[in-house]
C-alpha cells in the first residue's frame, strides 16, 4: 500500500516539475528536493517528506501563474473591507 502511495506521490511531483508544469531540469528539481526535505532523491524520502515536497511545488506553481491564485480567492484586495485598515496599510 505504501509503495503504491509513494510511487503515486513521486509521479505527482515529477508531473508538477515537467514541461507543462514548472518546466524544471533534473538538477533544479534535485536542488529543490534537497532544500525542502534534506534528501536529493525521491526514492529515499518518506511519505511525509514527499507530501512536503508536493506542497512546496504547488506553491511554486501558483507563484508562476498569479492569475490562478486570484481566481481561486487569493486576491488580498477582496478582504480590505473586513479588516478596515488605514489607507496606507492596505495592499
DSSP file (Angstrom, degrees, kcal/mol; ACC not computed):
  #  RESIDUE AA STRUCTURE BP1 BP2  ACC     N-H-->O    O-->H-N    N-H-->O    O-->H-N    TCO  KAPPA ALPHA  PHI   PSI    X-CA   Y-CA   Z-CA
    1    1 A X     >        0   0    0      0, 0.0     4,-2.4     0, 0.0     5,-0.2   0.000 360.0 360.0 360.0 -49.5    0.0    0.0    0.0
    2    2 A X  H  >  +     0   0    0      1,-0.2     4,-2.8     2,-0.2     5,-0.2   0.832 360.0  56.4 -68.0 -30.6    2.7    2.5    1.0
    3    3 A X  H  > S+     0   0    0      2,-0.2     4,-2.4     1,-0.2    -1,-0.2   0.903 109.3  45.8 -65.9 -39.9    4.8    1.6   -2.0
    4    4 A X  H  > S+     0   0    0      2,-0.2     4,-2.5     1,-0.2    -2,-0.2   0.921 114.0  48.5 -67.8 -43.5    1.9    2.4   -4.3
    5    5 A X  H  X S+     0   0    0     -4,-2.4     4,-2.3     2,-0.2    -2,-0.2   0.917 112.7  48.4 -62.6 -43.2    1.2    5.7   -2.4
    6    6 A X  H  X S+     0   0    0     -4,-2.8     4,-2.3     2,-0.2    -2,-0.2   0.917 111.6  49.5 -63.5 -43.1    4.9    6.6   -2.6
    7    7 A X  H  X S+     0   0    0     -4,-2.4     4,-2.0     1,-0.2    -2,-0.2   0.903 111.3  49.4 -63.5 -41.2    5.1    5.9   -6.3
    8    8 A X  H  X S+     0   0    0     -4,-2.5     4,-2.1     2,-0.2    -1,-0.2   0.901 110.8  49.6 -64.3 -40.7    1.9    7.9   -7.0
    9    9 A X  H  X S+     0   0    0     -4,-2.3     4,-2.3     2,-0.2    -2,-0.2   0.876 109.0  52.6 -67.0 -36.8    3.3   10.9   -5.0
   10   10 A X  H  X S+     0   0    0     -4,-2.3     4,-2.3     1,-0.2    -1,-0.2   0.905 109.2  49.9 -63.9 -40.4    6.6   10.6   -6.9
   11   11 A X  H  X S+     0   0    0     -4,-2.0     4,-2.3     2,-0.2    -2,-0.2   0.882 109.0  52.1 -65.3 -38.1    4.7   10.8  -10.2
   12   12 A X  H  X S+     0   0    0     -4,-2.1     4,-2.3     2,-0.2    -2,-0.2   0.938 110.6  47.6 -62.6 -46.8    2.8   13.8   -8.9
   13   13 A X  H  X S+     0   0    0     -4,-2.3     4,-1.8     1,-0.2    -2,-0.2   0.907 113.1  48.4 -61.9 -42.1    6.0   15.6   -8.1
   14   14 A X  H  X S+     0   0    0     -4,-2.3     4,-0.8     1,-0.2    -1,-0.2   0.871 110.2  52.0 -66.7 -36.0    7.5   14.8  -11.4
   15   15 A X  H  < S+     0   0    0     -4,-2.3     3,-0.5     1,-0.2     6,-0.2   0.902 108.8  49.7 -67.4 -40.1    4.4   15.9  -13.3
   16   16 A X  H  < S+     0   0    0     -4,-2.3     6,-3.0     1,-0.2     7,-0.3   0.879 114.1  46.0 -64.6 -36.6    4.5   19.3  -11.5
   17   17 A X  H  < S+     0   0    0     -4,-1.8     7,-2.5     4,-0.2    -1,-0.2   0.604  99.3  99.1 -80.5 -11.4    8.1   19.7  -12.4
   18   18 A X  S ><>S-     0   0    0     -4,-0.8     5,-2.7    -3,-0.5     3,-1.0   0.162  94.7 -79.5 -71.3-172.6    7.6   18.7  -16.0
   19   19 A X  T 3 5S+     0   0    0      1,-0.3    -1,-0.1     4,-0.2    -4,-0.1   0.860 129.1  45.6 -58.6 -41.9    7.2   20.7  -19.2
   20   20 A X  T 3 5S+     0   0    0     -5,-0.1    -1,-0.3     2,-0.1    -4,-0.1   0.586 121.4  39.9 -81.8  -8.5    3.5   21.6  -18.6
   21   21 A X  T < 5S-     0   0    0     -3,-1.0    -4,-0.2    -6,-0.2    -5,-0.1   0.502 133.9 -26.5-102.6-113.6    4.2   22.5  -15.0
   22   22 A X  T   5S-     0   0    0     -6,-3.0    -5,-0.2    -7,-0.1    -3,-0.2   0.621  72.8-136.3 -83.9 -13.7    7.2   24.3  -13.7
   23   23 A X      < +     0   0    0     -5,-2.7     2,-0.3    -7,-0.3    -5,-0.2   0.943  41.5 168.8  56.8  53.3    9.5   23.2  -16.6
   24   24 A X        -     0   0    0     -7,-2.5    -1,-0.2    -6,-0.2     2,-0.1  -0.685  33.2-124.5 -96.2 148.1   12.4   22.4  -14.3
   25   25 A X     >  -     0   0    0     -2,-0.3     4,-2.4     1,-0.1     5,-0.2  -0.394  33.2-104.6 -78.5 167.8   15.6   20.5  -15.2
   26   26 A X  H  > S+     0   0    0      1,-0.2     4,-2.4     2,-0.2     5,-0.2   0.881 122.5  52.8 -62.1 -37.8   16.5   17.4  -13.2
   27   27 A X  H  > S+     0   0    0      2,-0.2     4,-2.1     1,-0.2    -1,-0.2   0.911 109.6  47.8 -65.2 -42.2   19.3   19.4  -11.4
   28   28 A X  H  > S+     0   0    0      2,-0.2     4,-2.2     1,-0.2    -2,-0.2   0.909 111.8  50.5 -64.2 -41.4   16.9   22.2  -10.4
   29   29 A X  H  X S+     0   0    0     -4,-2.4     4,-2.6     1,-0.2    -2,-0.2   0.912 109.7  50.0 -62.9 -42.6   14.4   19.6   -9.2
   30   30 A X  H  X S+     0   0    0     -4,-2.4     4,-2.4     2,-0.2    -1,-0.2   0.878 108.9  52.7 -64.7 -37.3   17.1   17.9   -7.1
   31   31 A X  H  X S+     0   0    0     -4,-2.1     4,-2.5     2,-0.2    -2,-0.2   0.928 110.7  46.8 -61.7 -45.4   18.1   21.2   -5.6
   32   32 A X  H  X S+     0   0    0     -4,-2.2     4,-2.8     1,-0.2     5,-0.3   0.923 111.9  50.8 -63.2 -44.1   14.6   22.0   -4.5
   33   33 A X  H  X>S+     0   0    0     -4,-2.6     4,-2.5     1,-0.2     6,-0.8   0.907 111.4  48.5 -59.4 -42.0   14.2   18.5   -3.1
   34   34 A X  H  X5S+     0   0    0     -4,-2.4     4,-1.1     4,-0.2    -1,-0.2   0.911 113.9  46.2 -65.4 -42.4   17.4   18.9   -1.1
   35   35 A X  H  <5S+     0   0    0     -4,-2.5    -2,-0.2    -5,-0.2    -1,-0.2   0.902 119.1  39.6 -67.0 -41.5   16.3   22.3    0.2
   36   36 A X  H  <5S+     0   0    0     -4,-2.8    -2,-0.2    -5,-0.2    -3,-0.2   0.924 135.9  11.2 -77.6 -45.6   12.8   21.2    1.2
   37   37 A X  H  <5S-     0   0    0     -4,-2.5    -3,-0.2    -5,-0.3    -2,-0.2   0.617  91.2-118.8-112.4 -16.4   13.4   17.8    2.6
   38   38 A X  S  <<S+     0   0    0     -4,-1.1     2,-0.4    -5,-0.8    -4,-0.2   0.509  86.5  98.1  85.7   3.6   17.2   17.4    3.0
   39   39 A X        -     0   0    0     -6,-0.8    -2,-0.3     1,-0.1    -1,-0.2  -0.992  56.8-162.0-128.0 129.4   17.2   14.5    0.6
   40   40 A X  S    S+     0   0    0     -2,-0.4     2,-0.5    -6,-0.1    -6,-0.2   0.702  75.4  67.0 -83.6 -18.6   18.1   14.8   -3.1
   41   41 A X    >   -     0   0    0      1,-0.1     3,-0.9    -8,-0.1     4,-0.2  -0.882  65.9-152.4-109.4 130.6   16.5   11.5   -4.1
   42   42 A X  G >  S+     0   0    0     -2,-0.5     3,-1.2     1,-0.2    -1,-0.1   0.781  95.5  65.7 -68.5 -25.2   12.7   10.9   -4.0
   43   43 A X  G 3  S+     0   0    0      1,-0.3    -1,-0.2   -33,-0.0   -36,-0.0   0.738 102.2  48.5 -69.5 -20.2   13.3    7.2   -3.6
   44   44 A X  G <  S+     0   0    0     -3,-0.9    -1,-0.3     2,-0.1     2,-0.2   0.422  93.3 102.0 -96.1   0.5   14.9    7.9   -0.2
   45   45 A X    <   -     0   0    0     -3,-1.2     2,-0.1    -4,-0.2    -3,-0.0  -0.548  68.1-128.4 -87.2 149.0   12.1   10.2    1.0
   46   46 A X     >  -     0   0    0     -2,-0.2     4,-2.2     1,-0.1     5,-0.2  -0.372  33.5-101.7 -81.1 171.9    9.3    9.2    3.4
   47   47 A X  H  > S+     0   0    0      1,-0.2     4,-2.3     2,-0.2     5,-0.1   0.889 123.7  52.3 -64.7 -38.8    5.7    9.8    2.5
   48   48 A X  H  > S+     0   0    0      2,-0.2     4,-2.1     1,-0.2    -1,-0.2   0.871 108.8  50.6 -66.5 -35.3    5.5   12.9    4.8
   49   49 A X  H  > S+     0   0    0      2,-0.2     4,-2.4     1,-0.2    -2,-0.2   0.894 109.6  50.6 -67.3 -39.0    8.6   14.3    3.0
   50   50 A X  H  X S+     0   0    0     -4,-2.2     4,-2.6     2,-0.2    -2,-0.2   0.893 108.8  52.0 -64.1 -39.3    7.0   13.7   -0.4
   51   51 A X  H  X S+     0   0    0     -4,-2.3     4,-2.4     2,-0.2    -2,-0.2   0.914 110.2  48.8 -61.8 -42.5    3.9   15.5    0.9
   52   52 A X  H  X S+     0   0    0     -4,-2.1     4,-2.2     2,-0.2    -2,-0.2   0.910 111.6  49.7 -62.7 -42.5    6.0   18.5    1.9
   53   53 A X  H  X S+     0   0    0     -4,-2.4     4,-2.6     2,-0.2    -2,-0.2   0.922 111.3  48.1 -62.6 -45.2    7.8   18.5   -1.4
   54   54 A X  H  X S+     0   0    0     -4,-2.6     4,-2.4     1,-0.2    -2,-0.2   0.903 110.8  51.2 -64.2 -41.2    4.5   18.4   -3.4
   55   55 A X  H  X S+     0   0    0     -4,-2.4     4,-1.8     2,-0.2    -1,-0.2   0.907 111.8  47.7 -62.1 -41.0    3.0   21.2   -1.2
   56   56 A X  H  X S+     0   0    0     -4,-2.2     4,-2.2     2,-0.2    -2,-0.2   0.919 111.6  49.5 -65.8 -43.7    6.1   23.3   -1.9
   57   57 A X  H  X S+     0   0    0     -4,-2.6     4,-2.2     1,-0.2    -2,-0.2   0.874 109.2  52.2 -64.5 -36.9    6.0   22.6   -5.7
   58   58 A X  H  X S+     0   0    0     -4,-2.4     4,-2.0     2,-0.2    -1,-0.2   0.879 108.0  51.5 -67.3 -36.5    2.3   23.5   -5.8
   59   59 A X  H  X S+     0   0    0     -4,-1.8     4,-1.9     2,-0.2    -2,-0.2   0.920 110.7  48.5 -63.6 -42.3    3.1   26.8   -4.1
   60   60 A X  H  X S+     0   0    0     -4,-2.2     4,-1.8     1,-0.2    -2,-0.2   0.886 109.3  53.5 -62.6 -38.1    5.8   27.5   -6.7
   61   61 A X  H  X S+     0   0    0     -4,-2.2     4,-1.3     1,-0.2    -1,-0.2   0.882 108.1  49.5 -65.4 -38.5    3.3   26.6   -9.4
   62   62 A X  H  < S+     0   0    0     -4,-2.0     7,-0.4     1,-0.2    -1,-0.2   0.861 109.3  52.2 -68.6 -35.3    0.8   29.1   -8.1
   63   63 A X  H  < S+     0   0    0     -4,-1.9     3,-0.4     1,-0.2    -1,-0.2   0.839 106.3  54.5 -67.6 -32.2    3.5   31.8   -7.9
   64   64 A X  H  < S+     0   0    0     -4,-1.8     2,-0.5     1,-0.3    -1,-0.2   0.847 116.5  37.4 -69.9 -33.3    4.3   31.1  -11.6
   65   65 A X    >X  +     0   0    0     -4,-1.3     3,-1.1     1,-0.1     4,-0.9  -0.771  67.8 173.5-119.3  84.7    0.7   31.6  -12.6
   66   66 A X  H 3> S+     0   0    0     -2,-0.5     4,-1.8    -3,-0.4     3,-0.2   0.783  75.1  65.6 -65.7 -26.1   -0.6   34.5  -10.5
   67   67 A X  H 3> S+     0   0    0      1,-0.2     4,-1.9     2,-0.2    -1,-0.3   0.821  98.1  55.4 -65.4 -27.9   -3.9   34.7  -12.4
   68   68 A X  H <> S+     0   0    0     -3,-1.1     4,-1.1     2,-0.2    -1,-0.2   0.870 106.2  50.8 -70.2 -35.6   -4.7   31.2  -11.0
   69   69 A X  H  <>S+     0   0    0     -4,-0.9     5,-2.4    -7,-0.4    -2,-0.2   0.878 109.8  50.1 -68.5 -36.8   -4.2   32.5   -7.4
   70   70 A X  I ><>S+     0   0    0     -4,-1.8     3,-1.4     1,-0.2     5,-0.5   0.915 110.3  48.5 -68.8 -42.1   -6.5   35.4   -8.0
   71   71 A X  I 3<5S+     0   0    0     -4,-1.9    -1,-0.2     1,-0.3    -2,-0.2   0.725 105.8  59.6 -72.1 -19.3   -9.3   33.3   -9.4
   72   72 A X  I 3<5S-     0   0    0     -4,-1.1    -1,-0.3    -5,-0.1    -2,-0.2   0.254 129.7 -90.1 -92.1  14.4   -9.1   30.8   -6.5
   73   73 A X  I < 5S+     0   0    0     -3,-1.4    -3,-0.2    -5,-0.0    -2,-0.1   0.670  91.5 125.3  92.3  17.4   -9.8   33.5   -4.0
   74   74 A X  I   < +     0   0    0     -5,-2.4     2,-0.6    -6,-0.2    -4,-0.2   0.248  30.7 123.4 -93.4  13.9   -6.3   34.6   -3.3
   75   75 A X    > < -     0   0    0     -5,-0.5     3,-1.1    -6,-0.2     4,-0.3  -0.654  48.0-159.7 -79.1 115.3   -6.9   38.3   -4.1
   76   76 A X  G >  S+     0   0    0     -2,-0.6     3,-1.3     1,-0.2     4,-0.2   0.772  86.4  66.7 -67.4 -24.2   -5.8   40.4   -1.0
   77   77 A X  G >  S+     0   0    0      1,-0.3     3,-1.3     2,-0.2     4,-0.3   0.772  86.8  69.8 -66.5 -24.2   -8.0   43.3   -2.1
   78   78 A X  G <  S+     0   0    0     -3,-1.1    -1,-0.3     1,-0.3     3,-0.2   0.737  98.8  48.7 -67.5 -21.3  -11.1   41.3   -1.5
   79   79 A X  G X> S+     0   0    0     -3,-1.3     4,-1.5    -4,-0.3     3,-0.7   0.368  79.2  99.7-101.2   4.6  -10.6   41.4    2.3
   80   80 A X  H <>>S+     0   0    0     -3,-1.3     4,-1.7     1,-0.2     5,-0.6   0.903  80.6  53.7 -56.7 -43.7   -9.9   45.1    2.7
   81   81 A X  H 345S+     0   0    0     -4,-0.3    -1,-0.2    -3,-0.2    -2,-0.1   0.788 106.0  54.5 -65.3 -26.5  -13.5   45.9    3.8
   82   82 A X  H <45S+     0   0    0     -3,-0.7    -1,-0.2     1,-0.2    -2,-0.2   0.911 113.8  37.4 -73.6 -42.8  -13.3   43.2    6.6
   83   83 A X  H  <5S-     0   0    0     -4,-1.5    -2,-0.2    -3,-0.1    -1,-0.2   0.676  88.5-147.7 -88.0 -17.9  -10.2   44.5    8.3
   84   84 A X  T  <5 -     0   0    0     -4,-1.7    -3,-0.1    -5,-0.2    -4,-0.1   0.902  29.8-178.1  51.4  47.3  -10.8   48.2    7.9
   85   85 A X      < -     0   0    0     -5,-0.6    -1,-0.1     1,-0.1     5,-0.1  -0.372  34.6 -93.9 -73.2 153.6   -7.2   49.0    7.6
   86   86 A X    >>  -     0   0    0      1,-0.1     3,-1.7    -2,-0.1     4,-0.8  -0.372  41.2-108.9 -62.4 150.4   -5.9   52.5    7.2
   87   87 A X  G >4 S+     0   0    0      1,-0.3     3,-0.9     2,-0.2    -1,-0.1   0.847 117.8  54.0 -53.4 -41.0   -5.4   53.5    3.6
   88   88 A X  G 34 S+     0   0    0      1,-0.2    -1,-0.3     3,-0.1    -2,-0.0   0.689 108.2  50.5 -71.4 -16.7   -1.6   53.5    3.8
   89   89 A X  G <4 S+     0   0    0     -3,-1.7    -1,-0.2     2,-0.0    -2,-0.2   0.542  88.2 101.1 -96.9  -7.8   -1.6   49.9    5.2
   90   90 A X    <<        0   0    0     -3,-0.9   -13,-0.1    -4,-0.8    -4,-0.0  -0.485 360.0 360.0 -77.0 148.8   -3.8   48.4    2.5
   91   91 A X              0   0    0     -2,-0.2    -1,-0.1   -15,-0.1   -14,-0.1   0.446 360.0 360.0 -82.5 360.0   -2.1   46.5   -0.2
